[in-house]
Amino acid sequence: MRDSIQNLVPYDAGMTHEQLEQEVGKTIIKLSANESLWGPAPSARNALQNGLNQLKFYPDGAAQELKKALSILWALPVENFCLGNGADEVIQMLATAFLNPGDEVVIPTPTFSSYASSVTINGGKVTFVPQKELVLNLEEIAASLHPHMKMVFLCNPNNPTGTFFSHTDFEQFLQKVPPEILVVLDEAYCQYATEPNFPRSSELLRKYANLIILRTFSKVYSLAALRIGYAVAGTEVIRELEKIRQPYNVNTLAQIAATAALQDEQYTQKVIKETVQEREWLTKELRQRGLMVLPSQANFLLVKVNNAAVVCEKLLQEGILVRNTASFGLPEWLRVTIGPHQYMEQFVKSLDTVLSD
Ligand SMILES: Cc1ncc(COP(=O)(O)O)c(C=O)c1O
């Protein structure tokens, strides 16, 4: 065993949806993993049907069609993209490609857990920078950086808080970061952001060679089961990632569905519009009940309920699965995914029942 994994514990994926339904004895609405409950674009589903003919062949290891579509979306050459088996794999690849044992990486917390585990697995050393206000404070994060450090991970909007930092603040941050330090900006949820000053990351990518942007098809494109995400960055960074990428890391069906999803902008915009409407509705409903809800730019809300473990368990018995954020160091909060209106109504109704117990 590698020394670096001695204190790690395997990721616990919990029970499947079906197992939970069997255990609880009723239909469960899953609002725990920030998937898009609107489902993928119909054109992506149709494209998948045709893709079934290709199952006997290996995928296109270079993912040429998808990279062409990404190249149009970002107005960048295909050499600026590296695809992964989920953004999760790209995070792992970044740590493998750029960290030597003992290299320091800054991670503000609370945030998505994959950054720390990937760094640790690859022998890096994590410096956590706890964010007291639950909003990433870029000035404080910049102050914690030293030129010998290798990398910093930022998630915007952040998981699990849903809060965001602005274009102006991010650009000021980039100006302060020594150019040798890689800045990994995870924008898994950026399509849901409505704030006018949300970072225009594509613009910044062209100015800062140490910036790496991560995107996923698991959220707004609703393709979580297929496992596909990517990095956009300068060609020098991408070249290093390509060196360590498994030849066929992204399967054919994922490539086909992602390419089709990118072409159905009308459907994507519809999903975003409805998600934002439901986010506003749910925020208002919860605040009217006196609950603290962080302002969210993502497809989930972080809600303070004091004893989240108990509330989550009771909600489950009502048929609602949400995320207890104790593993993020926030045991008083729960995270709920925004979904179509009937699910949001069901969630509010069940929460009322549970909180009046
Ligand atoms: C911030 C963030 N980044 C990345 C991911 C993982 O994305 P993928 O499903 O593409 O591995 C998630 C999943 O929840 C996430 O919340």
The ligand as an ORCA input file, in Angstrom:
! r2SCAN-3c Opt
* xyz 0 1
  C     -18.099     20.797     -7.494
  C     -18.134     19.480     -8.167
  N     -17.181     19.166     -9.043
  C     -17.177     17.987     -9.661
  C     -18.160     17.046     -9.408
  C     -18.067     15.708    -10.055
  O     -18.511     15.755    -11.349
  P     -18.523     14.441    -12.231
  O     -19.864     13.803    -12.029
  O     -18.341     14.967    -13.622
  O     -17.407     13.562    -11.791
  C     -19.182     17.322     -8.501
  C     -20.213     16.320     -8.220
  O     -21.022     16.429     -7.375
  C     -19.160     18.571     -7.856
  O     -20.079     18.890     -6.956
*
